[in-house]
């Protein structure tokens, strides 16, 4: 009985404490800036949802995004809006995931477009907490190597002073487990990063299978070709015509200590490592 009460309390808190006013999605054409090389094509039935700072390819049957795309620029890469944890069901869709679906499951609500990349505007950051931007992720993954890659991307943007397009997605099928009211737990995740100035591209693919071991901090172990990602995911992405795919270990450099210093110098008390 006590466990049921705790789960119910968490559900209520997650849906009411962080109330904020949702905007209707933008016209899809306005998100072409995030799919500047072309909109993805999927073998699944997906719905595009355009937000101010990112584009979602939403899978209503799975109640998760199949992929999310966004562009991170040097101007927006060091945002100072404090993390809100304003998780909320997306009011623009019917019967989607809610924060309550994750309560008591031991899965994190894992961002596809990370809130740390959206902290340059309060409303934009709140929109990063919509459940259409979330997939169930084990804590060891979400707070481990996935976060390391997210942080690396911010470092590349800031320290190379160049804009990058980022694609994050889940690998899943009908045999994968579900939580809550039918929210699919992907058995893998991937990220594709494109340098928009040099046309250099790199891809990573991670396993996400119980018992969810700590995958360490060597990102090069999970480098794969974008062709392999597309084949496995069943999504066709378009890349720059002069694409240069980087070999494992040849990714862009990042100085994490300087990244932290830059964040604290700009944001002071609002500096976080999200």
Backbone torsions as a table, in degrees:
resi	resn	phi	psi	omega
1	UNK	NA	-42.1	179.8
2	UNK	-61.3	-41.1	180.0
3	UNK	-63.5	-41.7	179.4
4	UNK	-61.9	-40.9	179.6
5	UNK	-64.0	-42.6	-179.7
6	UNK	-62.6	-45.4	179.1
7	UNK	-61.3	-42.7	179.2
8	UNK	-63.9	-41.5	179.4
9	UNK	-63.4	-43.0	178.2
10	UNK	-62.0	-39.7	179.6
11	UNK	-62.9	-43.4	-179.7
12	UNK	-65.5	-45.3	-179.3
13	UNK	-62.1	-43.6	-176.0
14	UNK	-68.1	-20.8	-176.1
15	UNK	-103.1	-12.3	-175.2
16	UNK	-122.2	-35.0	-173.4
17	UNK	-63.0	-39.3	-174.0
18	UNK	-103.2	45.2	-178.7
19	UNK	-65.7	139.5	176.3
20	UNK	-153.8	158.8	-175.7
21	UNK	-83.4	118.6	179.1
22	UNK	-83.7	141.4	173.7
23	UNK	-95.0	153.4	174.4
24	UNK	-68.9	151.3	179.2
25	UNK	-60.0	153.5	176.5
26	UNK	-77.3	159.7	172.7
27	UNK	-56.2	140.9	-175.3
28	UNK	-56.8	-36.7	-176.8
29	UNK	-60.8	-26.6	-179.2
30	UNK	-72.3	-13.9	178.0
31	UNK	-93.4	9.4	177.8
32	UNK	-63.5	-23.2	177.8
33	UNK	-62.7	-26.2	178.9
34	UNK	-91.7	-14.0	175.5
35	UNK	-124.2	52.3	-170.2
36	UNK	-66.2	-18.4	178.6
37	UNK	-96.3	-4.6	179.7
38	UNK	135.6	147.1	178.7
39	UNK	-74.6	140.1	-179.8
40	UNK	-65.0	154.8	174.7
41	UNK	-120.9	128.9	-175.5
42	UNK	-119.8	151.0	174.2
43	UNK	-77.5	-15.0	176.8
44	UNK	-88.5	163.6	175.4
45	UNK	-86.9	108.0	-176.6
46	UNK	-121.2	160.6	178.3
47	UNK	-120.3	126.5	175.8
48	UNK	-78.9	133.1	174.2
49	UNK	-124.8	120.6	-176.5
50	UNK	-102.5	117.1	174.0
51	UNK	-106.3	169.9	-176.6
52	UNK	-57.3	-36.2	-172.0
53	UNK	-116.6	-0.4	-179.4
54	UNK	-160.9	162.6	178.6
55	UNK	-117.2	129.4	-180.0
56	UNK	-107.5	135.7	164.8
57	UNK	-102.2	94.7	-169.3
58	UNK	-93.0	133.2	178.1
59	UNK	-104.7	101.4	-176.2
60	UNK	-64.6	-33.3	-179.1
61	UNK	-66.6	-35.4	-179.0
62	UNK	-92.7	-14.9	-178.5
63	UNK	62.3	31.4	175.9
64	UNK	-142.3	162.5	173.0
65	UNK	-76.1	133.6	172.6
66	UNK	-71.4	-36.7	175.8
67	UNK	-156.7	158.6	173.6
68	UNK	-134.9	137.0	-179.6
69	UNK	-124.0	142.8	174.4
70	UNK	-158.1	166.1	177.2
71	UNK	-116.4	133.2	177.5
72	UNK	-113.7	123.7	-178.5
73	UNK	-108.0	159.0	176.7
74	UNK	-55.8	-35.0	-178.8
75	UNK	-63.4	-36.3	-175.1
76	UNK	-101.6	0.8	-170.9
77	UNK	-79.4	-17.3	177.5
78	UNK	-118.8	70.6	178.2
79	UNK	-80.8	152.8	-174.9
80	UNK	-116.8	8.6	177.3
81	UNK	-70.9	126.1	-178.8
82	UNK	-65.3	144.1	-179.5
83	UNK	-58.5	132.1	-175.3
84	UNK	-99.2	-26.0	-172.6
85	UNK	54.7	36.5	-175.2
86	UNK	-85.0	52.7	-178.8
87	UNK	-59.8	133.7	-177.6
88	UNK	-155.3	146.0	172.6
89	UNK	-63.5	142.8	179.8
90	UNK	-79.0	114.7	-176.2
91	UNK	-73.0	-8.4	-178.4
92	UNK	-83.4	-6.6	-179.6
93	UNK	-126.2	161.7	179.0
94	UNK	-99.3	139.6	172.0
95	UNK	56.4	36.3	177.3
96	UNK	-83.6	-179.8	178.4
97	UNK	-67.1	151.7	174.6
98	UNK	-126.7	161.4	175.5
99	UNK	-56.5	-29.8	-179.2
100	UNK	-63.4	-26.5	179.0
101	UNK	-62.4	-23.9	-176.9
102	UNK	-95.7	-13.9	-175.8
103	UNK	-61.7	128.4	177.6
104	UNK	74.1	10.7	-176.7
105	UNK	-97.7	-12.4	-174.5
106	UNK	69.7	13.8	173.6
107	UNK	-103.9	138.8	171.9
108	UNK	-76.4	153.7	167.7
109	UNK	-82.9	97.7	-170.5
110	UNK	-88.8	120.9	178.8
111	UNK	-67.7	139.6	167.9
112	UNK	-90.7	-46.4	167.4
113	UNK	-99.1	108.1	-170.8
114	UNK	-66.7	143.9	179.5
115	UNK	-61.6	-29.5	178.4
116	UNK	-62.3	-26.2	177.1
117	UNK	-88.3	-5.7	-176.8
118	UNK	-113.6	10.0	-172.0
119	UNK	-86.0	19.3	177.5
120	UNK	-90.1	-3.2	179.5
121	UNK	-156.0	137.6	-175.2
122	UNK	-62.4	-48.1	-179.1
123	UNK	-66.2	-40.6	178.4
124	UNK	-61.0	-43.2	179.6
125	UNK	-66.2	-40.6	176.4
126	UNK	-58.9	-40.7	-179.7
127	UNK	-66.2	-22.6	176.3
128	UNK	-69.4	-15.7	179.7
129	UNK	-95.1	5.7	173.4
130	UNK	-65.2	143.9	-174.9
131	UNK	-68.7	-17.4	174.4
132	UNK	-72.9	-3.9	174.8
133	UNK	-107.8	9.7	-173.6
134	UNK	-116.7	145.9	168.6
135	UNK	-134.7	147.0	177.7
136	UNK	-64.1	126.4	178.5
137	UNK	-134.4	138.9	173.7
138	UNK	-62.5	143.3	-177.7
139	UNK	-57.9	-39.9	-178.6
140	UNK	-63.4	-26.4	177.7
141	UNK	-86.9	-52.2	-176.6
142	UNK	-60.1	-41.1	-176.4
143	UNK	-95.3	1.8	-179.1
144	UNK	-109.2	-110.9	-171.7
145	UNK	-68.3	-28.7	176.7
146	UNK	-64.7	-43.8	177.8
147	UNK	-66.1	-37.0	178.1
148	UNK	-60.1	-42.0	179.5
149	UNK	-69.1	-40.4	176.8
150	UNK	-58.9	-44.3	180.0
151	UNK	-66.5	-37.8	178.3
152	UNK	-60.8	-41.4	179.4
153	UNK	-59.1	-45.3	178.6
154	UNK	-60.6	-40.4	178.6
155	UNK	-63.4	-40.6	178.8
156	UNK	-62.0	-44.9	-178.3
157	UNK	-62.3	-48.3	-176.1
158	UNK	-68.9	-49.9	-170.3
159	UNK	-80.3	-20.3	174.4
160	UNK	-99.3	-8.1	177.8
161	UNK	54.5	46.5	-179.1
162	UNK	-138.0	153.7	179.2
163	UNK	-87.6	147.2	179.7
164	UNK	-129.8	143.4	170.1
165	UNK	-99.5	132.8	-175.7
166	UNK	-121.7	134.2	176.0
167	UNK	-121.4	123.8	176.7
168	UNK	-121.0	138.1	-178.1
169	UNK	-153.3	167.9	178.1
170	UNK	-110.8	151.5	175.3
171	UNK	-110.0	117.9	-174.3
172	UNK	-157.6	161.5	176.9
173	UNK	-151.5	-174.2	-174.2
174	UNK	-68.8	-15.7	-179.0
175	UNK	-87.7	-7.2	-179.2
176	UNK	-74.0	151.9	-179.3
177	UNK	-70.7	163.5	176.7
178	UNK	-127.4	159.9	173.9
179	UNK	-126.2	164.3	178.0
180	UNK	55.1	-135.3	-178.9
181	UNK	-98.3	59.8	172.0
182	UNK	90.9	24.0	177.4
183	UNK	-83.7	118.4	-175.5
184	UNK	-75.3	139.4	174.8
185	UNK	-100.1	108.2	-178.4
186	UNK	-60.8	147.9	176.6
187	UNK	-90.8	2.2	177.2
188	UNK	-166.8	162.0	176.6
189	UNK	-137.1	158.3	178.0
190	UNK	-144.1	162.0	175.0
191	UNK	-144.4	134.7	175.3
192	UNK	-119.5	131.6	-177.4
193	UNK	-123.2	131.0	-178.1
194	UNK	-122.1	124.5	171.8
195	UNK	-81.7	115.4	-173.3
196	UNK	-75.1	-11.3	177.4
197	UNK	-94.0	-42.0	-176.0
198	UNK	-97.1	-12.9	-175.9
199	UNK	66.4	18.6	174.9
200	UNK	-77.4	143.0	-175.2
201	UNK	-134.2	142.0	174.9
202	UNK	-142.0	145.8	-179.7
203	UNK	-129.9	148.2	178.1
204	UNK	-132.1	143.1	176.4
205	UNK	-134.4	128.2	-174.5
206	UNK	-120.3	141.0	172.1
207	UNK	-76.2	150.8	178.0
208	UNK	-143.7	72.3	-173.5
209	UNK	-129.4	133.4	178.4
210	UNK	-55.7	142.8	11.0
211	UNK	-87.5	24.4	172.9
212	UNK	52.7	67.9	178.5
213	UNK	-68.8	159.8	172.4
214	UNK	-68.1	123.3	-175.3
215	UNK	-86.1	5.4	177.3
216	UNK	79.7	-159.9	-177.4
217	UNK	-132.0	21.1	177.8
218	UNK	-99.0	95.1	-177.0
219	UNK	-65.8	-25.3	-177.5
220	UNK	-65.3	-23.7	-180.0
221	UNK	-65.4	-20.4	-173.5
222	UNK	-112.8	12.9	175.3
223	UNK	-73.0	131.9	175.2
224	UNK	-140.1	167.1	178.9
225	UNK	-73.6	153.1	177.4
226	UNK	-67.4	-27.4	176.7
227	UNK	-63.6	-40.6	178.8
228	UNK	-66.7	-40.7	178.1
229	UNK	-60.4	-47.3	-177.8
230	UNK	-63.9	-39.7	179.4
231	UNK	-65.0	-44.1	-178.5
232	UNK	-69.5	-40.3	-176.6
233	UNK	-79.8	-23.8	-175.0
234	UNK	74.5	29.9	179.0
235	UNK	-126.3	135.3	176.9
236	UNK	-102.5	116.3	176.6
237	UNK	-103.7	153.1	177.7
238	UNK	-109.4	137.9	-175.0
239	UNK	-121.8	169.1	176.7
240	UNK	-55.3	144.2	-178.0
241	UNK	-62.7	-26.3	178.5
242	UNK	-107.1	39.5	-177.8
243	UNK	-57.9	136.9	174.5
244	UNK	-118.0	106.9	-178.7
245	UNK	-85.5	122.0	-176.0
246	UNK	-75.0	142.1	175.5
247	UNK	-76.8	152.0	177.0
248	UNK	-53.6	133.1	-178.7
249	UNK	91.1	-7.2	-179.6
250	UNK	-107.6	20.6	-180.0
251	UNK	-67.0	170.8	179.7
252	UNK	-66.0	151.2	-177.1
253	UNK	-86.6	153.7	177.0
254	UNK	-147.5	140.3	175.4
255	UNK	-110.0	102.9	-174.3
256	UNK	-66.3	-36.0	179.3
257	UNK	-62.2	-44.3	178.7
258	UNK	-67.4	-32.2	178.1
259	UNK	-63.5	-45.0	178.5
260	UNK	-63.8	-42.8	179.0
261	UNK	-61.0	-42.0	-179.8
262	UNK	-63.5	-40.8	-180.0
263	UNK	-64.4	-46.1	-178.9
264	UNK	-67.9	-36.9	179.7
265	UNK	-63.5	-37.3	-178.1
266	UNK	-85.3	-40.3	-168.0
267	UNK	-105.3	-16.5	179.2
268	UNK	58.1	-121.4	-174.9
269	UNK	-66.7	-20.6	179.2
270	UNK	-88.4	3.9	179.6
271	UNK	-71.7	124.6	175.7
272	UNK	-132.5	170.3	178.6
273	UNK	-103.2	21.3	178.9
274	UNK	-61.2	NA	NA
